[in-house]
Amino acid sequence: MKYLLCLLFMVLNSPVIAQVAINNDGSVPDNSAMLDVKSTAKGVLLPRMTMTQRNAIISPAAGLIVYQTDNTPGFYFNSGTSGIPVWAMVGGVTGWSLTGNSGTNPATNFIGTTDGQALMLKENNQKAGRIEGANSNYNTSFGYLAMNANTSGSKNTALGNQTLYTNITGSNNVSAGYGSMYSNSSGYSNVAIGNCALYHNYIAFDGVAVGDSALFNNNTYAYAQYATRNTAVGSKSLLNNSSGYYNTAVGFRSLVKNIDGYDNSAFGYNASESNIIGNYNTALGFYALNLNSEGNENSALGVNALRQTTGSFNLGIGNGADENNLNGSYNTLIGYISNVSSGSLSNATAIGYNAVVDEPDKIRFGNAGITSIGGQVGWSTFSDERIKKDVQFTVPGLAFINLL
């Protein structure tokens, strides 16, 4: 050991020796090292000092390294010059700590890029997030394989596992929830919020789907050019819609079976649930127009209103209004449980609480409990089907004969 210490002293004080090895096995120094220290049991100690002592070093050489014992202990090296030293902690000058950071300045410290490139996040080497700015396409995605295939689509927001997974050129879409808008390729200006909402949407645009599987089948490949501008709010609402368009469904399973029907509006739990190809129907209320599958231009307002009808051009206003109607058309039922006596009447009208009309082409006011029906003037009737009115006398009559 004394020999090694003497040799080290000579090396440090003599410029003629190029390389030095310190070991106990007699091996020569590595060709790439000026000083080769080898040991399997001990390490190397560099100068240890406080931060005050470190700062007191006169003209420290660039790259000079010491171990600081106080404040934030660790190895520090002079990253500046001997005239203007800048002490930086080894391992603390790049990246963000996995256990948090301190002493940051939001004006200068950030996570991101400085070269105009998008910021990419990955999990298990798979895309898990991407943030784009002006030099990209203003897209934002968070979630496993979200917007995985996007090439030129812009101003999209995808939040969730495999959201907008297939999107290539579609723009201005907002998708949040597992698999929402999964199949979208070029559709634009859609909003899908909920598990698998607008899942099969391909190229449709201006659709709004909020809820689990809302508008799930909208815009399948066979009808991609038609299924546009549908609005579905509620779990399973417009679930099976394929080529229907301009539909609005608000409520659990509202218009759930609709495939090709268009211009329908359904508001309420299971409202217009069975509609498949019916058009221009309006249902407002729990189970309103519930069984209609292909009837057109029906309007139902109230719980169970027009619940069983499959006819067309019917109006039911009030809870249970026209509930018995099966396939009749052109009926008008206004009032709580106002109804028809059989399921196939047409052009029948019942007005009032529990009013029931029993024949086609008939109007019924009120129920058996009504004791008076009247108005300010008497009821006017027509003499025949020609409905004569405003009759003027043009024959002179008796006065004219007397003059003769």
C-alpha positions as a printed Julia matrix, in Angstrom:
404×3 Matrix{Float64}:
    0.0    0.0     0.0
    2.82   2.38    0.79
    4.22   1.63   -2.66
    0.88   2.54   -4.27
    0.63   5.78   -2.32
    4.14   6.75   -3.34
    3.35   5.92   -6.93
    0.22   8.05   -6.8
    2.2   10.93   -5.31
    4.72  10.67   -8.11
    1.99  10.61  -10.73
    0.35  13.71   -9.35
    3.66  15.57   -9.26
    5.26  14.36  -12.44
    4.06  15.26  -15.95
    6.03  12.45  -17.63
    3.84   9.51  -16.57
    0.76   9.22  -18.86
   -1.4    6.57  -17.14
   -1.77   5.17  -13.63
   -3.48   2.05  -12.34
   -4.41   1.62   -8.69
   -5.29  -1.98   -7.87
   -4.1   -5.01   -5.96
   -3.87  -7.46   -8.88
   -1.09  -5.81  -10.85
   -3.23  -5.11  -13.95
   -2.26  -2.26  -16.24
   -4.56   0.76  -16.7
   -7.14   0.74  -19.44
   -5.92   2.51  -22.57
   -8.76   4.99  -22.4
   -8.13   6.02  -18.79
   -5.58   8.37  -17.32
   -6.41   6.94  -13.89
   -7.76   3.41  -13.55
   -8.91   2.51  -10.02
  -10.02  -1.07   -9.53
  -11.62  -2.64   -6.46
  -14.42  -5.04   -5.61
  -14.75  -3.95   -1.99
  -14.15  -0.19   -1.82
  -15.04   2.98   -3.69
  -13.55   6.39   -4.4
  -14.21   9.4    -2.18
  -14.23  12.85   -3.74
  -13.81  16.03   -1.68
  -16.74  16.53    0.72
  -17.76  20.02    1.76
  -20.67  22.29    2.57
  -22.24  24.59    0.01
  -20.43  27.55    1.6
  -17.11  25.77    1.3
  -17.88  24.79   -2.29
  -18.67  28.37   -3.23
  -15.42  29.52   -1.64
  -13.27  27.52   -4.07
  -11.12  30.0    -5.99
  -11.41  29.82   -9.8
  -12.86  26.3    -9.94
  -12.14  24.62  -13.23
  -15.0   23.86  -15.58
  -16.12  20.33  -14.79
  -14.71  20.32  -11.26
  -16.76  17.96   -9.12
  -17.33  17.82   -5.35
  -19.77  16.19   -2.97
  -21.95  18.75   -1.16
  -23.04  17.67    2.31
  -25.77  20.2     3.2
  -28.85  21.89    1.69
  -29.59  19.41   -1.13
  -26.75  16.89   -0.71
  -25.25  15.35   -3.8
  -22.53  15.58   -6.4
  -22.14  19.04   -7.93
  -20.01  20.1   -10.84
  -19.06  23.45  -12.28
  -21.06  23.77  -15.48
  -19.81  27.3   -16.04
  -16.28  28.65  -16.29
  -13.54  29.2   -13.76
  -14.29  32.91  -13.79
  -18.08  32.5   -13.56
  -18.77  29.15  -11.92
  -22.27  27.64  -12.14
  -22.71  24.73   -9.79
  -25.2   22.14  -11.01
  -26.25  18.96   -9.32
  -25.29  15.79  -11.14
  -28.5   14.18  -12.4
  -30.54  17.27  -11.58
  -29.98  19.31  -14.72
  -32.13  17.29  -17.14
  -35.66  15.88  -17.0
  -38.24  15.88  -14.23
  -37.91  13.82  -11.09
  -40.06  10.71  -10.75
  -40.81  11.75   -7.18
  -41.69  15.38   -7.81
  -39.8   18.61   -8.35
  -39.22  21.72   -6.31
  -38.0   25.21   -7.04
  -39.77  25.31  -10.42
  -40.75  28.49  -12.19
  -43.84  28.21  -14.41
  -42.46  30.95  -16.62
  -39.48  28.81  -17.61
  -40.11  25.24  -16.44
  -42.54  23.02  -18.33
  -43.14  19.57  -19.77
  -43.27  19.76  -23.54
  -41.35  20.44  -26.72
  -39.52  23.47  -28.07
  -39.19  22.41  -31.7
  -42.77  22.67  -32.95
  -43.37  18.92  -32.63
  -46.34  17.29  -30.9
  -45.97  16.0   -27.35
  -46.43  12.21  -27.24
  -47.23  10.04  -24.21
  -46.86   6.26  -24.26
  -47.7    3.34  -21.98
  -45.95   0.02  -22.61
  -44.61   1.63  -25.79
  -48.17   2.15  -27.08
  -49.72   5.52  -27.78
  -51.5    6.83  -24.71
  -51.69  10.56  -25.32
  -50.84  13.3   -27.79
  -51.04  17.08  -27.64
  -50.69  19.11  -30.81
  -50.32  22.82  -31.39
  -50.2   25.28  -34.26
  -47.5   23.38  -36.13
  -49.57  20.17  -36.0
  -53.36  19.88  -36.21
  -54.58  21.11  -32.83
  -55.6   17.61  -31.74
  -55.64  16.47  -28.12
  -55.89  12.81  -27.14
  -55.53  10.98  -23.83
  -56.05   7.25  -23.47
  -54.69   3.97  -24.76
  -54.56   4.12  -28.58
  -56.8    7.18  -28.68
  -56.74   8.68  -32.2
  -54.33   5.93  -33.15
  -54.73   6.21  -36.93
  -55.16   9.97  -37.32
  -53.21  11.52  -40.19
  -54.7   14.84  -41.23
  -57.77  15.23  -39.01
  -57.63  18.45  -37.03
  -59.11  20.1   -33.93
  -60.28  16.8   -32.45
  -60.46  15.99  -28.75
  -60.37  12.32  -27.73
  -60.48  11.26  -24.07
  -60.54   7.58  -23.19
  -59.33   4.16  -24.23
  -59.5    3.77  -28.05
  -61.57   6.9   -28.56
  -61.58   8.04  -32.2
  -59.36   5.0   -32.79
  -59.88   4.81  -36.56
  -60.09   8.53  -37.26
  -58.02   9.53  -40.29
  -59.26  12.83  -41.7
  -62.27  13.67  -39.51
  -62.12  17.05  -37.79
  -63.82  19.07  -35.04
  -64.98  15.97  -33.16
  -65.25  15.63  -29.38
  -65.15  12.08  -28.07
  -65.04  11.04  -24.41
  -65.54   7.54  -23.05
  -64.23   4.06  -23.79
  -64.49   3.32  -27.52
  -66.59   6.38  -28.29
  -66.49   7.17  -32.02
  -64.2    4.15  -32.44
  -64.94   3.65  -36.16
  -65.01   7.28  -37.22
  -62.86   7.85  -40.29
  -63.82  11.17  -41.84
  -66.95  12.22  -39.96
  -66.77  15.71  -38.56
  -68.36  18.04  -35.99
  -69.7   15.15  -33.88
  -69.98  15.0   -30.09
  -69.87  11.6   -28.4
  -69.8   11.33  -24.61
  -70.22   7.93  -23.0
  -69.06   4.34  -23.26
  -69.13   3.35  -26.98
  -71.22   6.38  -27.93
  -71.35   6.78  -31.74
  -69.18   3.65  -31.86
  -69.84   2.71  -35.5
  -70.03   6.24  -36.84
  -67.99   6.3   -40.04
  -68.43   9.51  -42.02
  -71.58  11.07  -40.54
  -71.44  14.63  -39.26
  -73.16  16.95  -36.77
  -74.24  14.05  -34.54
  -74.64  14.37  -30.76
  -74.59  11.25  -28.58
  -74.51  11.43  -24.78
  -74.85   8.25  -22.76
  -73.74   4.64  -22.7
  -73.89   3.26  -26.28
  -75.92   6.24  -27.49
  -76.18   6.15  -31.31
  -74.03   2.99  -31.13
  -74.79   1.74  -34.67
  -75.19   5.11  -36.3
  -73.73   5.36  -39.78
  -72.79   1.8   -40.68
  -70.84   1.43  -43.92
  -73.9    0.56  -46.04
  -75.7    3.8   -45.16
  -72.79   6.08  -44.4
  -73.91   8.8   -46.75
  -77.31   9.25  -45.07
  -77.05   9.02  -41.29
  -76.41  12.59  -40.21
  -77.48  15.16  -37.65
  -78.99  12.85  -35.06
  -79.08  13.78  -31.38
  -79.19  11.1   -28.69
  -79.02  11.82  -24.96
  -79.43   8.89  -22.6
  -78.17   5.35  -22.24
  -78.98   3.22  -25.32
  -80.85   6.1   -26.97
  -80.92   5.63  -30.76
  -78.77   2.57  -30.14
  -79.53   0.79  -33.43
  -79.92   3.79  -35.71
  -78.28   3.08  -39.04
  -79.54   5.33  -41.79
  -82.15   7.4   -39.96
  -81.45  11.11  -39.82
  -82.64  14.31  -38.11
  -83.81  12.29  -35.11
  -83.76  13.55  -31.53
  -83.9   11.04  -28.67
  -83.65  12.09  -25.02
  -84.09   9.44  -22.34
  -83.11   5.87  -21.54
  -83.72   3.61  -24.6
  -85.62   6.35  -26.41
  -85.87   5.43  -30.11
  -83.64   2.47  -29.22
  -84.81   0.28  -32.14
  -84.9    2.98  -34.79
  -83.0    1.96  -37.91
  -84.23   3.99  -40.88
  -86.81   6.35  -39.39
  -86.16  10.06  -39.74
  -87.41  13.37  -38.32
  -88.6   11.7   -35.12
  -88.47  13.28  -31.65
  -88.68  11.19  -28.49
  -88.36  12.53  -24.95
  -88.72  10.21  -21.97
  -87.91   6.75  -20.65
  -88.53   4.23  -23.48
  -90.28   6.9   -25.52
  -90.91   5.64  -29.07
  -88.83   2.62  -28.12
  -90.06   0.32  -30.92
  -89.91   2.74  -33.82
  -87.97   1.22  -36.72
  -88.95   3.0   -39.92
  -91.63   5.45  -38.78
  -91.13   9.12  -39.67
  -92.2   12.53  -38.33
  -93.38  11.14  -34.99
  -93.25  13.06  -31.71
  -93.34  11.29  -28.34
  -93.07  13.09  -25.02
  -93.48  11.06  -21.84
  -92.76   7.73  -20.16
  -93.53   4.95  -22.7
  -95.18   7.44  -25.07
  -95.6    5.87  -28.54
  -93.79   2.9   -27.08
  -94.91   0.17  -29.52
  -95.09   2.16  -32.74
  -92.73   0.64  -35.26
  -93.68   2.06  -38.64
  -96.51   4.56  -38.17
  -95.97   8.12  -39.35
  -96.82  11.59  -38.1
  -98.15  10.59  -34.7
  -97.95  12.97  -31.74
  -98.11  11.65  -28.17
  -97.87  13.83  -25.07
  -98.1   12.16  -21.67
  -97.26   8.96  -19.83
  -98.33   5.96  -21.97
  -99.92   8.26  -24.54
 -100.47   6.36  -27.8
  -98.51   3.57  -26.17
  -99.73   0.71  -28.4
 -100.55   2.39  -31.67
  -98.93   1.34  -34.93
 -101.15   3.57  -37.05
 -100.48   7.03  -38.42
 -101.67  10.62  -38.03
 -102.93  10.15  -34.48
 -102.87  12.74  -31.69
 -102.87  11.7   -28.04
 -102.57  14.29  -25.28
 -102.77  13.26  -21.64
 -101.61  10.35  -19.52
 -102.87   7.15  -21.11
 -104.51   9.01  -24.01
 -105.45   6.62  -26.87
 -103.66   3.75  -25.13
 -106.02   1.16  -26.66
 -105.42   2.27  -30.24
 -103.61  -0.49  -32.12
 -103.64   0.31  -35.83
 -106.2    3.06  -36.22
 -105.32   6.34  -37.87
 -106.49   9.97  -37.88
 -107.73   9.75  -34.29
 -107.67  12.64  -31.8
 -107.69  11.86  -28.07
 -107.31  14.7   -25.59
 -107.56  14.18  -21.84
 -106.51  11.82  -19.09
 -107.16   8.2   -20.28
 -109.29   9.46  -23.16
 -109.56   6.5   -25.46
 -111.13   4.49  -28.28
 -113.27   1.46  -27.55
 -111.5   -0.77  -30.07
 -108.02  -0.81  -31.55
 -108.81  -0.13  -35.19
 -111.02   2.95  -35.2
 -110.16   5.82  -37.51
 -111.19   9.46  -37.63
 -112.52   9.18  -34.09
 -112.29  11.98  -31.51
 -112.62  11.83  -27.74
 -112.13  14.93  -25.6
 -112.14  15.02  -21.82
 -111.33  12.86  -18.82
 -112.05   9.2   -19.58
 -113.91  10.15  -22.72
 -114.29   7.07  -24.95
 -115.33   7.08  -28.58
 -116.8    3.82  -29.88
 -117.21   4.33  -33.6
 -115.18   5.73  -36.47
 -116.05   9.2   -37.78
 -117.5   10.11  -34.38
 -116.75  12.75  -31.74
 -117.31  12.19  -28.03
 -117.09  14.93  -25.37
 -116.66  13.86  -21.77
 -117.69  10.67  -19.98
 -120.86   9.28  -18.41
 -120.47  11.56  -15.42
 -120.95  14.73  -17.47
 -124.33  16.38  -16.67
 -124.25  19.35  -18.98
 -122.65  20.41  -22.22
 -123.37  23.91  -23.39
 -122.17  27.3   -24.44
 -123.19  30.93  -24.7
 -125.25  30.17  -27.81
 -127.02  27.09  -29.05
 -125.36  24.37  -31.04
 -125.47  25.1   -34.78
 -126.25  22.32  -37.22
 -126.2   22.22  -41.0
 -129.35  21.31  -42.96
 -127.5   19.01  -45.28
 -124.0   18.07  -46.37
 -123.76  21.09  -48.65
 -123.52  23.27  -45.52
 -125.73  26.16  -46.71
 -125.06  29.56  -45.11
 -125.28  33.28  -45.83
 -128.47  32.68  -47.87
 -129.88  35.82  -49.6
 -133.5   36.15  -50.87
 -133.67  37.04  -54.58
 -137.36  36.12  -55.33
 -139.74  39.18  -54.92
 -142.52  37.16  -53.23
 -146.06  38.29  -52.15
 -145.32  42.01  -52.03
 -144.36  41.99  -55.65
 -147.57  40.11  -56.65
 -149.78  42.6   -54.82
 -148.28  45.41  -56.79
 -149.34  43.72  -59.98
